[in-house]
Amino acid sequence: MRIKLFLSMILSLLLLSGCGYNQIQINDEQVNASWSEVLNQYKRRADLIPNLVQVVQGYAAHEKEVLTQVTEARANVAGMKVTPELVNDPEAMARFQKAQGDLSGALSRLLVVTENYPNLKADANFRDLQAQLEGTENRITVARNRYIKAVQDYNVTVRTFPNNLTAMVVGAKTKANFSVENEATISEVPKINFGAPAAPAKPAGQ
């Protein structure tokens, strides 16, 4: 009886390996690795923001609303519970993406404000943070692209025959992905123009 059970288990393993089981596991590991890199780059950006806010505040303390928006948006991102299971939950992924989008928007508004302060743009610390931020945005774009591709490969694997039969047996389901209205824009680096001349301030009362 035990021999039959053992042989049955061996046969099941052989059938699973021949029906895409190994490929499902390989693609799943690739998704996890790509997701870790996405989180790593988003964290790198979040770590830069407090220093950026501090430098800007030194020159533009009265821009309180914009500075507060960035700080609050970063706090929302930092307060999210991000686990590996998030990639299996479309709603959680949507919340994560919205929080990161809100932070990107707040950060963009802060960078627009800096155009009005030539002394700030000349500050060595600010220039260093600018370079680091631009590099991080590039890395985020690359990491997101790799994650999107990894999830696409994984989802195709678990949805196509005969792998889908194996996926049902082992409980492998499709994973959540980043949603973009225009997928071509995902490869575009956010434009941060620190060199454009600032618009002249309007006199009070106009």
KEKE-3310 file (N, C-alpha, C; in steps of 0.2 Angstrom, whole numbers, plus 5000, padded with zeros to 4 digits):
npx = (5004:5010:5020:5012:5007:5018:5023:5012:5013:5026:5022:5013:5021:5029:5020:5016:5027:5029:5018:5020:5023:5035:5039:5029:5033:5046:5043:5035:5045:5052:5043:5042:5055:5056:5046:5051:5062:5055:5049:5061:5066:5056:5056:5069:5067:5057:5065:5074:5065:5063:5075:5075:5064:5068:5079:5072:5063:5072:5074:5062:5052:5039:5031:5021:5010:5013:5024:5019:5010:5018:5025:5014:5009:5020:5020:5009:5012:5023:5016:5008:5004:5015:5016:5022:5011:5003:5004:4995:4983:4972:4965:4972:4984:4980:4978:4990:4997:4990:4993:5007:5006:5000:5010:5020:5013:5013:5026:5030:5023:5030:5043:5040:5038:5051:5057:5055:5065:5080:5092:5090:5090:5104:5110:5121:5118:5104:5106:5113:5103:5093:5100:5100:5087:5082:5089:5084:5070:5072:5076:5065:5056:5062:5062:5048:5044:5051:5044:5031:5032:5037:5025:5016:5022:5020:5006:5002:5007:5000:4987:4986:4984:4993:4996:4987:4979:4988:4990:4978:4977:4988:4985:4989:4986:4982:4992:4991:4994:5003:4993:4991:4985:4990:5001:5013:5018:5024:5037:5043:5053:5049:5047:5058:5061:5074:5080:5073:5067:5060:5043:5038:5034:5017:5012:5006:4988:4984)
npy = (4994:5006:5007:5009:5021:5029:5028:5034:5047:5050:5049:5059:5070:5070:5072:5085:5092:5091:5098:5111:5115:5118:5129:5138:5140:5146:5158:5163:5166:5175:5186:5189:5193:5204:5213:5215:5224:5235:5239:5243:5253:5263:5265:5271:5283:5288:5290:5300:5311:5318:5325:5333:5341:5347:5355:5363:5370:5378:5388:5392:5393:5398:5392:5383:5375:5367:5360:5353:5345:5336:5330:5324:5315:5307:5301:5294:5284:5278:5273:5262:5245:5234:5219:5203:5197:5207:5208:5198:5203:5213:5225:5230:5232:5242:5252:5254:5259:5271:5278:5280:5287:5299:5304:5306:5316:5326:5328:5333:5345:5352:5353:5362:5373:5376:5382:5396:5400:5405:5405:5394:5384:5385:5379:5368:5356:5354:5353:5340:5332:5333:5327:5314:5311:5312:5301:5291:5291:5286:5273:5268:5268:5258:5247:5246:5243:5230:5223:5223:5216:5203:5199:5199:5188:5178:5177:5174:5161:5154:5154:5148:5133:5118:5122:5129:5119:5113:5124:5126:5115:5117:5129:5141:5157:5171:5187:5203:5218:5233:5247:5256:5270:5272:5262:5265:5276:5272:5270:5282:5294:5304:5321:5333:5349:5359:5369:5379:5396:5405:5410:5426:5434:5439:5456:5461:5460:5459)
npz = (5000:5004:4995:4983:4986:4986:4973:4967:4971:4965:4952:4951:4953:4942:4932:4935:4933:4920:4915:4916:4929:4935:4927:4931:4944:4942:4936:4946:4955:4948:4948:4961:4964:4955:4961:4973:4970:4964:4976:4983:4976:4976:4990:4991:4985:4994:5005:5001:5001:5014:5017:5005:5007:5019:5014:5005:5013:5020:5012:5007:5017:5019:5010:5015:5013:5001:5006:5016:5010:5003:5014:5020:5010:5009:5022:5021:5012:5018:5029:5024:5024:5017:5009:5003:4999:4993:4979:4975:4977:4969:4973:4984:4978:4969:4979:4984:4972:4970:4982:4979:4968:4972:4980:4970:4963:4973:4975:4963:4962:4972:4967:4956:4963:4968:4957:4958:4966:4965:4973:4980:4970:4967:4978:4985:4991:4987:4973:4973:4979:4969:4958:4963:4965:4952:4946:4954:4950:4937:4940:4946:4935:4927:4936:4937:4924:4923:4932:4927:4916:4921:4928:4918:4910:4920:4922:4910:4909:4919:4914:4902:4892:4894:4906:4914:4920:4929:4937:4943:4951:4960:4965:4960:4956:4945:4946:4953:4943:4939:4933:4919:4909:4897:4890:4884:4891:4902:4901:4900:4907:4922:4919:4925:4927:4931:4925:4918:4916:4930:4932:4932:4947:4952:4955:4971:4974:4961)
capx = (5000:5014:5023:5008:5006:5024:5023:5007:5016:5031:5019:5010:5026:5031:5015:5016:5033:5028:5013:5021:5023:5042:5039:5025:5038:5051:5040:5033:5051:5054:5038:5044:5061:5055:5042:5056:5066:5051:5049:5067:5067:5051:5059:5074:5064:5054:5071:5076:5061:5064:5081:5073:5059:5072:5083:5068:5061:5077:5074:5055:5048:5032:5027:5019:5005:5016:5028:5014:5007:5023:5026:5008:5009:5026:5018:5004:5016:5026:5011:5005:5007:5016:5018:5023:5004:5000:5004:4990:4977:4971:4963:4978:4989:4977:4979:4998:4998:4987:4997:5013:5004:4999:5017:5023:5010:5015:5033:5030:5021:5036:5048:5038:5039:5058:5059:5054:5070:5086:5097:5089:5093:5111:5112:5124:5113:5098:5108:5114:5096:5090:5103:5098:5080:5081:5092:5079:5064:5074:5076:5058:5053:5065:5059:5041:5044:5053:5039:5025:5034:5037:5018:5013:5024:5017:4999:5001:5009:4995:4981:4986:4984:4990:4998:4981:4977:4992:4989:4972:4979:4993:4982:4992:4982:4985:4994:4990:4999:5002:4988:4992:4980:4994:5007:5019:5020:5027:5044:5045:5055:5046:5051:5059:5065:5076:5084:5068:5067:5054:5038:5038:5028:5013:5012:5000:4982:4983)
capy = (5000:5012:5008:5012:5028:5032:5028:5039:5053:5051:5050:5066:5075:5070:5075:5092:5095:5091:5102:5118:5117:5121:5136:5142:5142:5150:5164:5166:5169:5181:5191:5191:5197:5211:5217:5218:5229:5240:5242:5245:5260:5267:5267:5275:5289:5291:5291:5306:5317:5322:5329:5338:5345:5351:5360:5368:5374:5383:5394:5394:5391:5401:5387:5378:5370:5362:5356:5349:5340:5331:5326:5320:5310:5302:5298:5289:5279:5274:5269:5256:5238:5231:5212:5200:5195:5212:5206:5194:5207:5219:5231:5232:5235:5249:5257:5256:5263:5278:5282:5282:5292:5305:5306:5309:5323:5331:5330:5337:5352:5355:5355:5368:5379:5378:5387:5403:5402:5404:5403:5387:5380:5385:5376:5361:5350:5354:5350:5333:5329:5333:5321:5307:5310:5310:5294:5286:5291:5282:5266:5266:5266:5252:5242:5245:5239:5223:5220:5222:5210:5197:5198:5196:5181:5173:5177:5170:5154:5151:5155:5144:5126:5114:5125:5131:5113:5113:5130:5125:5110:5120:5135:5147:5162:5177:5192:5210:5222:5241:5249:5262:5271:5272:5258:5268:5281:5269:5270:5289:5297:5310:5327:5338:5354:5364:5375:5384:5402:5405:5415:5432:5434:5444:5460:5460:5463:5457)
capz = (5000:5005:4989:4978:4987:4985:4966:4965:4972:4960:4946:4951:4953:4935:4928:4937:4930:4913:4913:4918:4936:4936:4924:4936:4950:4940:4934:4952:4958:4945:4950:4968:4963:4952:4965:4978:4967:4964:4983:4985:4972:4979:4997:4990:4984:5000:5010:4999:5002:5020:5016:5000:5011:5024:5011:5002:5019:5022:5007:5006:5023:5019:5005:5020:5010:4997:5010:5020:5005:5002:5020:5022:5005:5011:5028:5019:5008:5024:5033:5021:5025:5010:5010:4997:4996:4990:4972:4973:4979:4965:4977:4988:4973:4967:4984:4984:4966:4971:4987:4976:4963:4976:4982:4964:4962:4978:4974:4957:4964:4976:4962:4953:4968:4968:4951:4960:4971:4962:4978:4982:4965:4967:4984:4983:4994:4983:4967:4974:4979:4962:4954:4966:4963:4944:4946:4957:4945:4931:4942:4947:4929:4925:4940:4936:4918:4924:4936:4923:4911:4925:4930:4911:4909:4925:4921:4903:4911:4923:4911:4896:4893:4899:4913:4919:4924:4935:4941:4947:4956:4965:4968:4957:4952:4942:4950:4951:4940:4938:4928:4916:4904:4891:4892:4882:4895:4908:4899:4900:4914:4924:4917:4931:4923:4935:4922:4915:4920:4934:4929:4936:4952:4951:4961:4976:4972:4954)
cpx = (5004:5018:5019:5007:5012:5025:5018:5010:5021:5028:5016:5015:5029:5026:5015:5022:5032:5022:5014:5022:5030:5042:5035:5029:5043:5048:5037:5039:5053:5049:5040:5050:5060:5051:5047:5060:5062:5050:5055:5068:5062:5053:5065:5072:5061:5060:5074:5072:5062:5069:5079:5069:5063:5076:5078:5065:5065:5077:5066:5050:5040:5028:5025:5015:5008:5020:5024:5011:5012:5024:5020:5008:5015:5024:5013:5007:5019:5022:5007:5008:5008:5020:5019:5016:5001:5000:4999:4983:4976:4969:4969:4983:4987:4978:4986:4999:4996:4991:5004:5012:5003:5005:5020:5020:5012:5022:5034:5028:5027:5041:5047:5039:5046:5060:5059:5060:5077:5092:5096:5092:5100:5114:5115:5120:5107:5100:5110:5108:5093:5093:5101:5091:5079:5084:5087:5073:5066:5074:5069:5055:5056:5062:5052:5040:5046:5047:5033:5026:5034:5030:5015:5015:5021:5010:4998:5002:5003:4988:4980:4987:4990:4992:4993:4979:4981:4991:4983:4973:4983:4990:4985:4987:4985:4987:4992:4995:4998:4997:4990:4988:4984:5000:5013:5022:5024:5035:5047:5047:5051:5050:5052:5064:5067:5079:5079:5068:5060:5049:5038:5032:5024:5012:5005:4994:4980:4981)
cpy = (5006:5013:5011:5019:5032:5033:5033:5046:5055:5053:5057:5071:5076:5073:5083:5095:5095:5095:5109:5120:5120:5128:5140:5145:5147:5157:5167:5169:5175:5187:5194:5195:5204:5215:5219:5224:5235:5244:5246:5252:5265:5270:5272:5282:5292:5293:5298:5312:5321:5327:5335:5343:5350:5357:5365:5373:5379:5389:5397:5391:5393:5396:5381:5373:5365:5357:5351:5343:5334:5327:5322:5314:5305:5298:5292:5283:5274:5270:5263:5250:5235:5224:5209:5198:5200:5211:5202:5197:5213:5225:5234:5235:5242:5254:5259:5260:5270:5282:5284:5287:5299:5308:5309:5316:5328:5333:5334:5345:5356:5357:5361:5374:5381:5382:5394:5405:5400:5402:5396:5382:5380:5381:5369:5355:5349:5350:5342:5329:5328:5328:5315:5306:5308:5303:5289:5285:5286:5275:5264:5264:5260:5246:5240:5241:5232:5219:5218:5216:5204:5195:5195:5189:5176:5172:5173:5162:5151:5151:5150:5137:5123:5117:5127:5125:5112:5118:5129:5120:5112:5126:5141:5151:5168:5182:5199:5214:5229:5242:5255:5263:5271:5268:5261:5273:5279:5269:5278:5292:5303:5316:5332:5343:5359:5370:5380:5390:5402:5411:5420:5432:5440:5449:5459:5464:5462:5450)
cpz = (5000:4998:4983:4979:4985:4977:4963:4966:4967:4954:4945:4950:4945:4931:4929:4933:4923:4910:4916:4925:4938:4933:4928:4942:4948:4939:4941:4956:4955:4947:4957:4968:4960:4957:4971:4976:4966:4971:4985:4982:4975:4986:4996:4989:4990:5005:5008:5001:5009:5020:5011:5004:5015:5020:5008:5007:5021:5018:5006:5011:5023:5014:5009:5017:5006:5001:5014:5016:5004:5008:5021:5017:5007:5017:5026:5016:5014:5028:5030:5023:5019:5012:5004:4994:4993:4982:4970:4975:4974:4968:4981:4984:4970:4973:4985:4978:4967:4976:4983:4971:4966:4978:4976:4963:4967:4977:4968:4958:4968:4972:4958:4957:4968:4963:4953:4965:4968:4967:4980:4976:4964:4973:4982:4985:4989:4976:4968:4975:4973:4958:4957:4964:4956:4943:4948:4953:4939:4934:4944:4941:4926:4929:4939:4929:4919:4927:4931:4918:4915:4926:4923:4910:4914:4923:4915:4905:4914:4920:4904:4897:4891:4906:4917:4923:4930:4940:4946:4953:4962:4968:4966:4954:4949:4947:4948:4948:4940:4932:4925:4910:4897:4892:4890:4887:4901:4907:4899:4907:4915:4922:4923:4928:4929:4932:4919:4919:4924:4931:4934:4941:4951:4957:4965:4973:4965:4953)
residu = (MET:ARG:ILE:LYS:LEU:PHE:LEU:SER:MET:ILE:LEU:SER:LEU:LEU:LEU:LEU:SER:GLY:CYS:GLY:TYR:ASN:GLN:ILE:GLN:ILE:ASN:ASP:GLU:GLN:VAL:ASN:ALA:SER:TRP:SER:GLU:VAL:LEU:ASN:GLN:TYR:LYS:ARG:ARG:ALA:ASP:LEU:ILE:PRO:ASN:LEU:VAL:GLN:VAL:VAL:GLN:GLY:TYR:ALA:ALA:HIS:GLU:LYS:GLU:VAL:LEU:THR:GLN:VAL:THR:GLU:ALA:ARG:ALA:ASN:VAL:ALA:GLY:MET:LYS:VAL:THR:PRO:GLU:LEU:VAL:ASN:ASP:PRO:GLU:ALA:MET:ALA:ARG:PHE:GLN:LYS:ALA:GLN:GLY:ASP:LEU:SER:GLY:ALA:LEU:SER:ARG:LEU:LEU:VAL:VAL:THR:GLU:ASN:TYR:PRO:ASN:LEU:LYS:ALA:ASP:ALA:ASN:PHE:ARG:ASP:LEU:GLN:ALA:GLN:LEU:GLU:GLY:THR:GLU:ASN:ARG:ILE:THR:VAL:ALA:ARG:ASN:ARG:TYR:ILE:LYS:ALA:VAL:GLN:ASP:TYR:ASN:VAL:THR:VAL:ARG:THR:PHE:PRO:ASN:ASN:LEU:THR:ALA:MET:VAL:VAL:GLY:ALA:LYS:THR:LYS:ALA:ASN:PHE:SER:VAL:GLU:ASN:GLU:ALA:THR:ILE:SER:GLU:VAL:PRO:LYS:ILE:ASN:PHE:GLY:ALA:PRO:ALA:ALA:PRO:ALA:LYS:PRO:ALA:GLY:GLN)
# end
